């Protein structure tokens, strides 16, 4: 099922200003925080040095820029999250998609490489790998897509046959060519799967509930499957 969304409704689902979950997703890990903190410190020092050359005439500007630079570690996740939202909001048309989970599997994905020196003084490259869940969803029209995310224990509840919902984006009025998709929502388990939480969760739950009442045929079909998560290399 694919239902076109009005621009007003789309703006509620993927807002201009980052939500709390989006801010948290861009906050990152400890190393990301330390990198932002280092940028803040260096920026404050540079602004202070430049201000000392300009004299008292630029005292107000130096104070303003120094304040913004000193808090870079705090406000930058909101900025980058809003930029991610903007990359999706540039599409002209969107639609609410409801299909089903077709397959679920786990992979070990390469997420980065680091150079280090071993005990013999040789330069070696260490691969950083992460176990990720892959959820394939589709519908009777033949549309299929896979969304990946870092694996969590709660993902064990996901099974083929579960209803899966997301937002699709396109520059075609009839949504014939899907360019981007959002994170996936599994209503049965109230689970979200994706690299980044593009959707405003409360607003999307409202849309999901409204359309569930509108189309009562979309109900969960219980299936017995002992282990739905399998590993692929």
C-alpha positions as CSV (number, residue, x, y, z in Angstrom):
1,X,0.0,0.0,0.0
2,X,1.4,3.4,-1.0
3,X,-0.5,6.6,-0.1
4,X,0.7,10.0,-1.3
5,X,1.3,12.5,1.6
6,X,0.5,16.2,1.5
7,X,3.5,18.5,2.0
8,X,2.0,19.6,5.3
9,X,1.9,16.1,6.6
10,X,5.4,15.3,5.3
11,X,6.7,18.4,7.1
12,X,5.4,16.9,10.4
13,X,7.0,13.5,9.7
14,X,10.4,14.9,8.8
15,X,10.7,18.2,10.6
16,X,12.9,21.1,9.7
17,X,14.3,21.3,13.3
18,X,15.9,18.2,14.6
19,X,14.0,16.1,17.1
20,X,15.5,14.7,20.4
21,X,16.2,11.3,18.9
22,X,17.8,12.9,15.8
23,X,20.0,15.0,18.0
24,X,21.0,11.9,20.0
25,X,21.8,10.0,16.8
26,X,24.2,12.8,15.7
27,X,25.7,13.1,19.2
28,X,27.8,10.0,18.4
29,X,30.2,8.1,20.7
30,X,32.8,9.4,23.1
31,X,35.4,9.9,20.4
32,X,32.9,12.0,18.5
33,X,32.3,14.2,21.6
34,X,36.0,14.6,22.2
35,X,36.6,15.6,18.6
36,X,33.9,18.3,18.8
37,X,35.3,19.4,22.1
38,X,38.8,19.8,20.6
39,X,37.3,21.8,17.7
40,X,35.7,24.1,20.3
41,X,38.9,24.7,22.2
42,X,40.9,25.3,19.0
43,X,38.3,27.7,17.6
44,X,38.1,29.7,20.8
45,X,41.9,30.1,20.9
46,X,42.0,31.2,17.2
47,X,39.2,33.7,17.8
48,X,40.9,35.1,20.9
49,X,44.2,35.5,19.0
50,X,42.5,37.3,16.1
51,X,40.6,39.5,18.5
52,X,43.8,40.6,20.2
53,X,45.1,41.9,16.8
54,X,41.9,43.7,16.0
55,X,41.8,45.5,19.4
56,X,38.8,46.8,21.3
57,X,36.9,47.7,18.2
58,X,36.0,44.0,17.7
59,X,35.4,43.2,21.3
60,X,31.7,42.5,20.9
61,X,32.2,40.3,17.8
62,X,35.0,38.4,19.5
63,X,32.7,37.7,22.5
64,X,29.9,36.5,20.2
65,X,32.0,34.3,18.1
66,X,33.9,32.9,21.1
67,X,30.7,32.0,22.8
68,X,29.4,30.2,19.7
69,X,32.7,28.4,19.1
70,X,32.9,27.4,22.8
71,X,29.6,25.7,22.6
72,X,30.2,24.0,19.2
73,X,30.4,20.6,20.9
74,X,26.8,21.2,22.2
75,X,25.0,22.7,19.2
76,X,26.7,21.0,16.3
77,X,24.7,17.7,16.6
78,X,21.5,19.7,16.2
79,X,23.0,21.4,13.1
80,X,24.1,18.2,11.4
81,X,20.8,16.5,12.2
82,X,18.9,19.4,10.6
83,X,21.2,19.0,7.6
84,X,20.3,15.4,7.3
85,X,16.6,16.3,7.5
86,X,17.1,19.0,4.8
87,X,18.6,16.4,2.4
88,X,15.3,14.6,2.6
89,X,13.0,17.6,2.7
90,X,14.4,18.8,-0.7
91,X,12.3,16.1,-2.4
92,X,9.0,17.4,-3.8
93,X,6.8,14.3,-3.2
94,X,6.4,11.7,-0.6
95,X,4.2,8.7,0.3
96,X,3.3,6.5,3.2
97,X,4.3,2.9,2.4
98,X,3.0,-0.1,4.2
99,X,4.3,-3.6,3.3
100,X,5.6,-6.6,5.1
101,X,8.9,-7.9,6.3
102,X,10.2,-10.3,3.6
103,X,13.5,-11.3,5.1
104,X,15.7,-10.6,8.1
105,X,19.4,-11.4,8.3
106,X,22.6,-10.4,10.1
107,X,25.9,-9.4,8.4
108,X,29.3,-8.3,9.6
109,X,29.9,-5.0,7.9
110,X,33.1,-3.1,7.5
111,X,32.5,0.3,9.2
112,X,36.0,1.7,9.2
113,X,39.8,1.1,9.1
114,X,42.5,2.3,11.5
115,X,46.2,2.3,11.0
116,X,48.4,1.1,13.9
117,X,51.8,-0.2,14.6
118,X,52.4,-3.7,15.8
119,X,55.1,-4.9,18.2
120,X,57.7,-5.2,15.4
121,X,57.2,-1.6,14.4
122,X,55.2,-2.5,11.2
123,X,52.3,-0.5,10.0
124,X,49.1,-2.6,9.9
125,X,45.6,-1.8,9.1
126,X,42.9,-2.9,11.5
127,X,39.4,-3.4,10.2
128,X,36.5,-2.2,12.4
129,X,33.5,-4.4,11.8
130,X,30.0,-4.2,13.2
131,X,27.2,-6.7,13.3
132,X,24.2,-5.2,11.5
133,X,20.6,-6.3,11.0
134,X,19.3,-6.2,7.4
135,X,15.5,-6.0,7.1
136,X,14.0,-6.5,3.6
137,X,10.5,-5.2,3.1
138,X,8.2,-5.2,0.1
139,X,4.6,-5.5,-1.1
140,X,2.5,-7.2,-3.7
141,X,3.5,-4.7,-6.4
142,X,7.1,-6.0,-6.4
143,X,8.6,-3.1,-4.6
144,X,11.5,-4.2,-2.4
145,X,14.1,-2.5,-0.3
146,X,16.5,-3.3,2.5
147,X,17.2,-1.1,5.5
148,X,20.3,-1.7,7.7
149,X,21.1,-0.8,11.3
150,X,23.4,-1.7,14.1
151,X,22.2,-5.0,15.6
152,X,20.4,-4.8,19.0
153,X,18.9,-7.6,21.1
154,X,15.3,-6.2,20.6
155,X,15.6,-6.9,16.9
156,X,15.1,-10.6,17.6
157,X,11.4,-9.9,17.7
158,X,11.2,-9.0,14.1
159,X,9.9,-11.8,11.8
160,X,8.9,-12.2,8.2
161,X,5.3,-11.3,7.8
162,X,5.4,-8.4,10.2
163,X,3.8,-5.2,8.9
164,X,6.5,-2.6,8.0
165,X,5.9,1.1,7.4
166,X,8.1,3.8,6.1
167,X,8.1,7.0,4.1
168,X,9.3,7.0,0.5
169,X,10.6,10.1,-1.3
170,X,10.5,11.0,-5.0
171,X,10.6,13.9,-7.4
172,X,7.9,12.3,-9.5
173,X,4.3,13.3,-8.7
174,X,3.1,9.7,-9.1
175,X,5.9,8.3,-7.0
176,X,6.9,6.0,-9.9
177,X,10.6,6.3,-9.1
178,X,11.5,6.1,-5.4
179,X,14.7,7.9,-4.7
180,X,15.0,7.7,-0.9
181,X,13.4,5.9,2.0
182,X,13.1,6.6,5.7
183,X,13.8,4.4,8.6
184,X,11.3,1.5,9.1
185,X,8.6,1.2,11.7
186,X,7.3,-2.2,12.9
187,X,4.0,-1.4,14.6
188,X,3.6,-4.8,16.2
189,X,6.7,-4.4,18.3
190,X,6.9,-0.6,18.2
191,X,10.4,-0.9,16.7
192,X,12.4,1.5,14.5
193,X,15.1,0.3,12.2
194,X,17.5,2.5,10.3
195,X,20.9,4.2,10.2
196,X,19.3,7.5,11.2
197,X,15.9,8.3,12.7
198,X,14.5,10.5,10.0
199,X,10.9,10.2,11.1
200,X,9.4,12.1,14.0
201,X,8.1,9.1,15.9
202,X,5.0,10.5,17.6
203,X,3.7,12.1,14.4
204,X,4.4,8.9,12.4
205,X,2.6,6.7,15.0
206,X,-0.5,9.0,14.5
207,X,-0.4,8.5,10.8
208,X,0.1,4.8,11.2
209,X,-2.9,4.5,13.5
210,X,-5.1,6.5,11.2
211,X,-4.3,4.5,8.2
212,X,-4.6,1.2,10.1
213,X,-8.2,2.1,10.9
214,X,-8.7,3.1,7.2
215,X,-7.5,-0.3,5.9
216,X,-8.5,-3.1,8.2
217,X,-7.2,-5.7,5.8
218,X,-3.6,-5.0,6.9
219,X,-3.3,-7.2,10.0
220,X,-0.5,-9.3,11.3
221,X,-0.5,-12.9,10.0
222,X,1.0,-15.0,12.8
223,X,3.8,-17.2,11.5
224,X,5.9,-19.7,13.4
225,X,9.6,-19.3,12.7
226,X,12.1,-20.4,15.5
227,X,15.0,-18.2,14.5
228,X,14.4,-15.3,12.1
229,X,17.8,-13.7,12.4
230,X,20.5,-15.6,10.4
231,X,23.9,-14.6,9.5
232,X,25.3,-13.8,6.1
233,X,28.9,-13.1,5.2
